[in-house]
Amino acid sequence: MTTVTIERLGQQGDGIAPGPVFVPLALPGEVVSGTQAESGLTDIRIETPSPDRVSPPCPHFRSCGGCQMQHASDSLVADWKRDIIAAALKSHGLETDLRPTVTSPDHSRRRATFAARRTKKGAMAGFHARKSDAIIAVPECILVTPALRTGLKVSEDLALAGASRKTALAVTVTESLEGLDVAVTGGKPLDGPLRIVLAALCEQHRLARLTWEDELIGMRVPPAQPMGKARVVPPPGAFLQATEHGQQTLTDLVAETVGNAKSVADLFAGCGTFALPLAQTAEVLAVEGSADMMASLDAGWRQAQGLKRIVTETRDLFRRPLLPDELARYDAVVIDPPRAGAAAQIAELAIAQVPVIAHVSCNPQTFARDAETLIKAGYVLDRVQPVDQFRWSAHVELVGAFRLAHIAR
């Protein structure tokens, strides 16, 4: 047996002792023992627990891989996520006003992807086990909304209808204003009999929409999502903020940063999470690589009342970022790129010298890289707000507020 003292948490939530030795489900300050293995300790025993160790609130935590941090106090998790951002900024020589983490409540996830497969006796649906392809049933999951939890039964029935015994379905379930919006991948090829069965399931479960490998099976009612004063029907499986609380928090932070801007460019705009609320006071250019998402945003804007003009443009911002002469006409820019960041677009923003930039990010490392580029070009990073929509996971989001150095706060 090996005994170690945990010094810190890694970015995936494992405890790290000198060596380094990685210890799953261990917390800083704990003395733990276990059997030394190549990847760290196994057969772990907590000899001296941390005062921040708590009883996991979900009965599925020990087996399910959906959460990593339910054994830690809320304050420890919030501080850890804030520290991840601080470390990323420090690695680029950056400091700023780093606010306390804002965390979404439990039972608030409105979107999840369940794994579902046929079994000898029927079917099962849930999340994958920790570091495994095995599926764990999660009937009492405390992450998802009550409505989303009903998607487990839907997923089981879909697996019975259209999954092979060898491959699990990936069933993306999203709660909409009109019911569940379900998109399935990994299933059998569609044929006449399968279409009939799936259409019956859509009616039986009163689904708003059901798609199978991107093909529409049935839509009882358009699965609308609220975005400011508008309602948007996203394409099947399209990106959506994980919780309503998180979406509202991010929207408020972006509005705080943009301030009284009268013209805003929203880059990587998705279906309009920021563009539509901003259009209450500003004219907006919304740019996104997906034509379907742009069409959804445009339809939502046209059907809403009291919004200023939104112009949509389908454009691959990785290959064709907006250039300085295109950006110069805007008072502010909102940018919300994928995890890889937006190095090419940030480089053009640095040249364009747009007065204010609200940078939303789901990756502190690429955010810090992009922030360094902007600061070297004359911007000030006034503040960073950590936002935790993915409670008890290793995932963290943030909003950074940039302004040109000569512009007063």
N, C-alpha and C positions, 0 to 999 in steps of 0.2 A: 504494500500500500504506500502511496505517496501522499504527503500532506503539504498543502500550499495555502497561502493567503492571497485572496483576490485583491488586486490593486485598482482595477478599473473595469468598465464595460466596453466591449468592442462595438463596432457599428452595427452588428447583427444581434446584439443583446447578450452574447456570451460573456461570462466573467473571464478576465485575463489575469493570470498570475505571472511572476517573473519567469522568464525562459525564452519566449512566452509559452505558457501553458493555458489552453483554452478549456473552460469548464462551463458546460451548458447549465443554465438556470441558477447560476451563482451570482452573488451581488458583491459590490465593493466592501472590503473590510471583513468578509467572511473567511473563516478557516474551514477548508474542506479537505476531505481525503478521498482517494479513489485509486483505481488501477491505471497506471500510465499506459497510454496507447499512442499511436502515431498522431492522431488528430487531437489529443488532449487526454483528459481523465474520463474514465468510465466507471460504472458502479459507484457513483458519487454519494458521499455522505456529508451532510452539513454538520461540522463539529461545533462551530460557533456562528450562530445566525446573525445577520444584520438586523438592526432595529427597523430597517425599512422592508424587511421580509413580511409578506402578508399571505393569508390564505387565498388562493386563486378563487375569484368569485364565480367562475364558470365551471360546471362539473366536467366539461370535456377537455379542460386545459392540458392535463398531463399527457393525453394521447394525441390531441388535435394539433396540427401545425399552423392553424390560422392565426394564433397569437403567440408572441414570444415573451411577454413581460407581465403576465398577470400575477406573478409571484412577488412583484415589487410595488411599493407604495406609489400612489398617483404622483406625489411630489417628486419622488426619485425619477420616475419616467419622464416627467415634464422637464426636469433639470437636465437629465441625460440628453434629451433631444435638443435642448437649447445648447448644451455643451458641444454636440456634434457640429452645429452651425458655427459656434465660436472657434472650434478647432480648424474647420475648413477655412474660415476667414483668416485666422492667424497664419495658416500655411502660406497665404499670399501676402502676409504683412499688413492685414487690414483689421481695423477695429471700428466699432460703431455702437450706437445705442441698441443693444440687443434686448428686446422686451421679453417678459415671461411668456411661456408657451400657452396658447389657447387650445383647449382640448375639447373635442366633440363628446357628448355624453354617450353612455352605453345605450344599446337598443336603437341606434340612430343610423347605422349603415343602410342606405337605401339601394345599394347595388352590390352584388356579389356574384362570383362564378363558382357554382357548385360542380363537383365531380359526381357523375352518376354512372353506375354500371349494373348490368344484369348479374344475378347470382343464381345458384341452383334452385333456391326457393322463391325467387322473385327479383327484387332490385333494391339497391341502397344508394343514397345520395348524402353528400356531406362535403367535408374538406379533406385534403390529404393529411395523413399523419406526419408528424415531425420528421423531416428528412427521409420521406418514404413515398412510394406511389400508392400505398394502401389507403383506402377511403375510410374515414371515420364518420359515423353518423353523429349529427350535432343537433338533435331535436330541441335542446334547451340553450342553444347559442345565445349569448347575451350581447353580441355585436350588432346583429341585424335587427331591423324593425319587425314588429309582429307580422306585418303584411308580407315582408320578404321571407320570413320563416315558412310561410305556406308554400313557397317555391320549392322546398325540399320534397314535398309530396308530388308536386308537378314534375320535378326532375326525375323522381323514381318512375312515374308513369311514362315519361318520355323515353327512359332507358328500356323499359319493358317493350315499348313499341318499336324503337329504332336503334338500339345499341347492339353491337356484337358482344359475344362473351369475352373477347380478347381486349377490347378497347373501351375506355371510359368516355362518356360524353362530357363535354365542357358546356355547362348550361349557365349562361349569363342572364341573371334575373335582375330587373330594375323596377323599382316601385314608381309608378307614374300617377298622375291625378285620376286616371280612369281605371287603374288596375295594373297587373303585372305585365311587363314587357319582356318577353323571353326570346333569347337568341341561342341557337344550339349549333355546335360544331363537333366533329368527330363521329357523326352517326352514319348509318347505312345510306347508300345512294337512294334518292327519292324515286319511287315508282308509284303507280296508280293506287295500289292497296295501302301503301304507307301514307300517302297523302290523305286518304280518307280517314285513317286512324288518327293522324295528327290533327286534322281539322276537327274531329270529334272531341279530342282532348282540349283543344282551344276553347270549344264551347263548354265542355264539362267543367273546366276550371275557371271559366269566365275571364280568360286572359284578354288583355287589351290587344296584344299582338303576339304572334308566334312566327319566327323565322327559323328555317332549317338550312344550314350551310349558305346563308345569305339569300335564300329564296323564301319569299313570303308565303306562308301557309294560310294564315288567316289574320284579319284585323277587325275585331268587333267594334272598336272605337279607337281613334288615334291616341297613342300614349303620350299625352302632353306633359311637358315639364315647365314649371314657372321660372321665368327669368326676368326679374324686374316686373314691369307692367305687362309683359308679353307672355304668351304661351308658345312653346316650341315643341315640335314633334321630331326628336332626333332620329337619324338613320338607325337601323337595327345594330345594336352593339356599340354605338358611338360613345366616345368619351363623355363622362359626366362626373361632376364632383361627387365624392363618395357619400357625403352627408349633406342634408339641407343646412345644418348648422355651419358646416365648413364652407359651403358655397356662400352663405350670407356673410360669414366672417371675412373671406377673401374679397368679396365684392365691396364690403365696407372699407377694407384697407386700401383697395385700389382707388376707390372714390376719395378717400382721405388724401392719398398721394397726388392724384390728378387735380384735386381742388376745383378751381373755377375755370378750368380750361374749356374753351369753346369748340375746339377741334381736336379730336383724339384719333390716333391710329392704334387699333387693337390687333396685334400680331400673334399668330397661332390662336385665332379667335374661337376655334371650335364651333359650337352651335350658338354662341352669343352670351356666355356666362357673364362677361363684363360689358360687351358692346351694347347689349340691350338696356341694362340699367343705366349705363353712361349716357345713352341717347335721350334720357329724360332732360338733360341739360346741355348736351354737346352734340355736334355732328360727328359721326364716327365712320372711319374706314375700317372694315373688318376683313382681315386677310387670313386664309387658311388653305392648306393643301388639298383638302377634300371638297370636291364639288357638291357632294350630297349634304355635307354639313353646312356649306354656304347657302344651299337652297333652303335648308331648314331654318336657318337664321333669317333669311330674307322673307320667307313666308310668315314667320312669327312677327317680324317687324311690320309687315304690311297689314296684318290683322289686328295689331295693337292700336290703341288710341293715345294721342298726346305725345308721341315720340318725335324727336328731330330726325333728320335724314341719316340713314345708314347706307353706305355704299359697300357692297361685298365684292371681293376679288379672290378667285381661286388661283393660288400661286404656291409653288414649292419654295419656301423661304430658306431652305438649306442650299438649294442650287441657285435660286434667284432671289436673294434678299432685296428688300426695298433699298434703293440707293439714296444718297444724301439729298439730291435734288427732289426726290419724291417725298422724303421725310420732312424737309425744311418748312413745309406749309402748316405743320401741326404744332399745337401748343404742348401736347403731351403724347407719350407713347406708353401703351401697356403691352408687355411681352410675357407670354406664358408658354415656354417651349417644353418639349419632352425632356426626359432625363438626360439626354446627351447635351442639353444646353443649346445655345444658338450663337456659336462663335462667329459665323459669317455675318449674321444680322447685327450682332453687337458691334462688330468692327465698323459697319456702315453707320450705326447709330453714334458711335464715338466721333465720326467725322461730321455727321449732320448737326450735332450740337442742339438737339431738341431740348427745350428748357427742362422738362420733367420726364422721368421714366419710372413707371411702376413695374418692377420685375417680379413675377410670380414664378416660383421654382419648386420642383419636387426632388431636387438633388443639390445639397449644399456644396458639394465639390465643384460641379460645373457652374453653379451660381457664383462661387468665390472667384473662379477663373474669369467669368464674364465681368464681375464687379471690378476686378483689378484693371481690366481693359478700359472700362468707363472712367475709373478714377484717374488713370494715367492720362486720359483725354480731357481732364478738367472737371469731372463730376465729383460731387460729395455724396457719400452714402449716409443719409441722415439717420436711418433706422432700419432694423430688420425685425419683423414679427414672425416668430415660429408659430405654425398652425398644425395641430395634430388631428387630422380626420381619421387616421388609421390607428385608433386607440389600441394600446398593448402590442403594437407591432414595432418593427425597426424603421418604419417609414416616417419621414418628416417633411413637411412643406414649409414654405416661407414666402413673405412678401418683403422686398427691399425697395426703399424709397430713395431715388437719386434725383439730384438737381445740379444744374451748373453752378460752379462755385460762386459766381458773381450774382446769383439770384438769391434774394433773402428768403428765409423760410416763411 
